[in-house]
Amino acid sequence: MKLYGDSQMSDLKTIEITSPNQDVSLSGPDSSNLSDSYYYEISNPDDHPFTLDLSISTSDLYATYDSAKKETIISTDLKGDMGYANQNLYVVIPDTATVSNPLNLNTTFLGKDLVTNISTDGKYSDTFSCFLKDSLIKTKNGYMPVQDIAPGEMVSVFIDDKEEQKEVVWAGTAHVVVNANLPEDQARFPVRILKNAISENVPFKDMLITPEHCLFVEGKFVPARMLVNGRSIYYDTTITSYDYYHIEAEKHSVIMADGMLTESYLDTGNRRNFRQVGKVIKIGGKQKNWQKDAAAPLGVQRDFVEPIFQKIKERAKDLGIKNRTAPKTLIEDPDLKLITNSGATIYPFKKSKNIYSFMLPAGVKGVRVVSRSSRPCDIIGPFVDDRRQMGVAVGKIHFGSIRVSQQVQEHLAPSKPEGWHDMGWQDCAWTDGNAFLPLHNIVTSKMGILSLEVRATGPYVAQADQQEYVALSA
């Protein structure tokens, strides 16, 4: 069976397929706008008959077809719209059409140029929230491995401390490969929650989930990454590739996995990352969000998460669970320097209290303010939901030469140059460790002095610690 379609078909429809060789073509009122197009080929006769659930969204534009030029143009927006795992996106290519591929993505033509398969490169996304294989989900018929659950299964959901049964409307799976060069929470390592980590028999066996997957604790959903204590909850760096799974109920719900209350799938826009499971194939659908569609609030505020984190950590100590992570070495020196637009590195020739002074050569149009950097979640603790790289906090910036005396304030503007963070501090902004500072034409034919008021620095995690982690994880 082959299915060709585009997202102009916006109504919810179902089509029953009764023959493995049956072809179904779907087209909307305007075939020139070919967005969110899909292609499925089912070769296993055991999968028939089955139902196609067509709930199409036009929120993403993968490609457009120019009928005058007979050209299909692959959108450059794809560059910023990738999930964790490699994924295949499909767009319709009419007969005789040529293809414009500005991103040079891998393409494979199928079925007489009717469809092209765009293989994306799997860039990082925060929406990667799933179970690993053999997570046991509580259902009407007892606990079932998540990989065995298909649409139509009745799962237990928990509403106001009462257990009910809801139908699974979608199930999906995908594969991911770890990138050990990234911080643990972004590298795709799964989080292992040891048996009894939360309380007696919660979970009742080791639980493996992705870092963004949420646990239901004290009335809110808390991402697993915010509870990692290195003892009873830690990143399992021995797992470097794995399949992951998720299931969706009629509404976002509190479900139970391995004896722990957690969440069902909430489609915030990453459904395309999954290969769908079962005899109902759902295409597209309205994108949801945590504010309007979640079964409970998302709890990421430090004052809410930190007491929970400390309670779980103390329980691990009481149980005699050893710390699996080495203590971090912290450095106070920011190692502040400038790099010019020509690539020259300039170190401060003078430091007076918190004023760093640099001698700039003539004609410099801009510099990068470069320093050590660390993330608040690494320095303070994972219960701080701030994973931005923080370098130095810069207040006033002054440039002076024989002819010029001028304040530089681009870093304080509402729309900041690349690499600057607004932390809500008055007349001050933080760098990310490599922030661009435009100087335009204020540095003329004469050299001058650029002075930076540095209001705050580190501490910073020693680079050696980060390199050791990468080596151990490789």
N, C-alpha and C positions, 0 to 999 in steps of 0.2 A: 504494500500500500504506500502510495506517495501522496503527500499533501503539499499544495502550494497555496500561499495566501499572503495578503497584506493587511495592514492595520486599518484600512478604510472601513472594514467590516466591524463596526463598533458595537453592534447588538450582541447580546448573549444568545448563543445558538448551540445546539448539539446535533451531531451527525453520527449515526450508527454505521459502522463499517462491517460488512458481512463477508467480504472476500479479501484474502491476503493480497490479491492483485488489483484491487479497486483503486482507481485514481480519483482524487477529489480536488477540484480547483476552486479557490475562493477569491473573489475580486470585489472591490468596492466600486462606488460610483465614479471615482476618478483614478484610473489606473496609472496616471502620470506621477502621482505622489506615492512612492513605494517606501513606506516606513514601517518599522516593526514587522518585517515579513518573516515567515517561518517555513521550514521544510522538514517533514518527518518521513522516514522510511522504516516500515515495520516488516521484517521478513519472517518472524517466527509465527507460524499458524496458530500456536497456542494462545497468542495475544488477541485472537479474533473470536467473536465480534467484540468490539470495544467502543467507547464513546469519546468523542472529541468535545471538550468544553471550551468554547471559543469566547473568551471575555477579553477583548482586545483593548489595549491602551495605546494612545498615540503620543505618549510623553517623551519618547526617545526617537530620534531621527537617525537611522543608520545609513540611508542612501536615498537619493532622489534621481528620477529619470527625466532627462531633458528630451522631449519628443522631437523637437526641431533638430537637435544635433544627434539624436539616437545614441545618447551617452548616459550611462548610469554613473553617478558620482558618489563615491564612498565618503561619508561625512568625516571631517577632521575632528568632530566632537567625540568620536570613539576614543581618542587618545586619553581623555580624562574620564572615561566612563567604563572602567574595567573593574572586574571583581578580583577576588583572591586567586581563583584557579583559572587555568586556561579555559576559554569558553568558545563556542562556535555561534556566530551570529549569521543569520541568513537573510539575503535580500533578493528580490526578484530581478532577473536580467532578461528583458524581452529579446526575442530573436533579432539578430543582426545588430544588436547594441554593442557599443564598445564600453570599456570600463575605465574611469578615472580613479586612481588609487593613490592619493597624495601621501598617505601614511606608510605606503609600501607594506601593507599587511599581507600575510599569506592568503592566497585565494585559491579555491578549488572549484572548477565548474562542474555542475552536475546536470544531467538531463538536457542535452542540446542547448546549453547556455541559458536555461531557464532560471537557474538558481546558482548563486555563488556562495561558497562557504568561507566566511572571514574568520580566520583563527587569530584570536587576540593574544596579547602577551601577559595577561594576568597581573595587572598592577595592584598595589595595596588598596584595600577598602576596609572601612571600619564596620561594615555590615555583615561580617563573616561570623555567624552565630549558629552553632550546630552541635549535634551529638556524634561521637565516634561509634564505630561498630560495636555491637553487643551491649550497648546501653539498654537497660530493661525498662520499658514503658508500661505503666499500669493501664490495663484495658479491662473491658467488661469480662473477659475470659482469663484474667490474671495477667502476669507480667509477660511481655513479648519483646524480643530483640527489636530494636528500632528498624533494622534493615529488613525485617519481615512484615512490617506494617504497610498496608496499602490503603488507598481510598476506600471508604465503606466500613472500615474497622471502627468499632466503638471504643473510645478511650475515656478514661476517668479524668474529669476536670473538677477543680475545687473552687467553689464560690461561697464566700462567707463561711468557711470551715465545713461546708457541706459537699459531699461527693456526688457528682452527677455523671451522666454518660453523654458524650457528644461524638458525632460522626467525624471521622477524618475525611477531609475533602481534597487533600493534596499531600503527596509525599515525594521527596526529592533526594537525590544523592549526587555527590561530585567528589573529585579527587584533588588533593593539594600536596605540594612539595614545599618543604621548609626552606626559608632563606636565612641561613644562620648569620649572615652579615648584618641583620637588623636587630634591634632590641628584642628581647624575648617576647614581649607582648605583641610585637608586630611581625615577628619572624614566622608565625603560623604554628609554633609549637603548641601542642594541646596542653590543657591544664588538667593535672591529675589531682583529684580530691580523694584522699585516702578514706577507707572504711572508718566510720565513727568520727570523722573529722568535725562534724557539726554538733552531733550529740550521739547518744547510744543508738547504733544501727542506722544512723543518718550520715552519709548513705550506708546501705547495708552491704555494699561492696565498693571497691575502688571505682570512681566515676571519671570518665574521660570526656571532656567537652572542649570547645574552642574558647579562646580568651574572652570574646565578646558575648558568649552565651550567658544568660542571666539565671541566677538562683532567686527564688522567692523567699525573702527573709524579712520578717517583721513588717509585712504588708506592702513591701516594695520589691521591684526587680533590681538586683545588683549584679553587674557584670563580674564574671569569675575572676578576671584579671585584677580587680580591686581588692580581692580577698587572698591573693597569693602571699603566703607567709614563709615559704621556703621549708616548711616542716610538713604539715598535714595537707597543705595545698601548694602545689609547685608546678612549674613548667617541666614536662617530661621531655627532656632533650634527647632521649634515646629513640624517640619516634620522629623520623625525618620525612616521612610521607605516609599518607593515610587517606581512606575514604571517610567522608562525613555525610550525615543524614539529618533530615528534619521532616517534621509532619505538621500539617496545618489543620486546625479544627474550623468550624464554621465561623467562629470568632477567636481572636487571640485569647488564650486561656492559660490558667495555672494547671499544669499537669504534674505527674510524678514520674521521675526517672531514678532508678536505683534507690528508691526510698526517699529521695530528696525532691521537694517541691521546686519546680522550675517552669519554663515557659514553652508554649507551642510556637510554631513559626509565625512571625509577623512579616508580611511582605512589604518591606520598605524600599523595594526597587531592585532586589538582587535575585529574583526568581530565575532569571535567565542563566544564572551560574550553575543551576542544577540540571541533571538528567532526571526526568520525571519517572515515577514508579507506578506500576499498576495499569489498569485498563481504561482509566480516564486521563486524557492528556489535556491539561489546562494551558491555554495560550493567553498570555498577557494578563490583564486585570487591573483594577484600580489600585494605584499605589497607596499604601497606608502610612501612618506615622504614629510615633509614641504618644503625642499629645492627645490625639482624638480616638485612637483605635486600640490602645493597649488595655489589657485586662487589669493592670495595676500601674501605679506611677513608677517611673524609672528613678531609682535611688542612687544618685552619684555624688551627693553633697558630702563633704568631708565630715561634718558634724553628725551625719547619719551613719556613714559607713565605718568611720574609724572605731567607734565602740564595738561594732560587730567584728571587725578585723581583730582587735585586741582580745576580745573574748575567745575567738577561735584559736588565736595564737597561744594564749595562756592554756587553753585546753590541750593543745598539742604538747606543750611543755610538761603539763601534769601527766600526760600519757607516756612521757619519756621518748617522744619522737624527736630524733636529732635534726639539727639544722643542716640542710643540704647545700646551702649557699655560703660562699666565703664572704667574710666581711669586706665592705668596700673601703678603699683608700680614698680619702677626700683631700682635695687640693684647694687652697684659697687663692693662689696667684692666678689672675685671669689670662696672663701671657698676652696682653693686648698689643695689637699692631695694626698697621694700615697696609693695604695692598692697592696700588694705583691701577688706573685703567690700562697701563702698559705692562702690568705684572710685577712691578718693583715692590719689594717689601720694605716698609719703613717702621722702625722701632722708635719708641718715645725717647727723645734726648733729655727729657726732664720730666720728673714727677714731683709735684708739690701738693702734699695732702692728697686730695682726690682729683687733681687736675693733671691730665696727661697731655704733654705737648709734643707735636711732631713737626719736623721740618719738611715742607712739601716743595718739590721742584717746580719750576715754571711750567705753566700750561696744563696742569692736571685738571681734568674735567669731572672727576669723581673718584672716590676711594671706597674700598670695602673695609668696614670695621670688623676685624677678625679677632677672635679670642677663644678660649676654652668655652665649652657650653655643657650644660646638663639639663635633665628634665626634672621638674618638681616631683613627679611620681617616683623617680629614682633616688632623689636626695631625701625627701620627707617620708615617703612611703606610698605603696600602690593605692592606698585609700584616698589619695589626692588625684582627682580626675583631671590632671593637667599634664599632657604629654608633649608639650611644646619644648623645643630646645631654647634655653635661656642663657644668654651670654653675659652682657653687662648692661646696667641701667644707665642711660646717658641723659643728662639734663642739658645744660647750655653748651653750645658749640660755637667757638669764635675763630674766625680767620683774620690774621693780621699780617700786613706787609708794609713796605715803605709808603705805598700809596693807598692801601685799603685797610679798613677796619670794619668788619661786618659779622653779624650774627648769622649762623646757619640754622634754619628751623624746619627744614623739610621733614625731619624725623618726628616732629611734633604735629604735623598736619593730620587732619582726620583721615585722609587717604595717604597712607605711608608708603615709602619706597620698599622694595623687596627686603625682607629679613628683619623688619621692625615689628614689635608687639606693643599694643596698647594695653597696659596693665591697670589703667585707671589712676595712675600716679600723676600728680599735678606737674606740668612742665617737664615731663620725663617719659622716655620710652625704652623698652628693653630690646636688645638685639637678639638674634637667634644664634649668635656666634659667627655669623658671616653676613653682615647687613650692608647694603649699598647706600652710600651717602652721595647724592649728586652735588657737585660744586659749580656746575655751569661755567660761567666765565669769570668768576671772582679771582681765580688764580691766573694772573696775567703773565707778562713776560718776566716777572721777577718772582723769585722764591718767596715763600711766606711760612707762617707758623699756624698750624691748626691745633686748637686746644679743646679737649673734651673734658667736661665735668662728669665724672663717673660716680654716681650716687650709690650704687650697690654692685657687688660682684658675687660669685659663687656661694657656697662651695661647689666644686666640680668633682665628678667621679674620675679617678685617674685613668688615663688612656690605657695603661698597661692592663688594668682590670678588664676593660672592654675587649682588648686583644686576646687576653687569656680565655675569656668566655667564648669568643669566636673559635679559637683553636680547639677547645674542649668539645665544642658542638659540631665541628667539621666531620 
